[in-house]
């Protein structure tokens, strides 16, 4: 019995940690993107547009 109780405690601790990580990820998504990320995204957009124009 005690082992199963200990396992349950470990599971709940792991679940709590996972929930905290998910909350942190959600907070990061709410922050405005950094300029580096924007530059990278812009490059990808320009590349895909160029490829699309060449394909036509």
Buried (B, 14 or more C-beta within 10 A) or exposed (E): EEEEEEEEEEEEEEEEEEEEEEEEEEEEEEEEEEEEEEEEEEEEEEEEEEEEEEEE
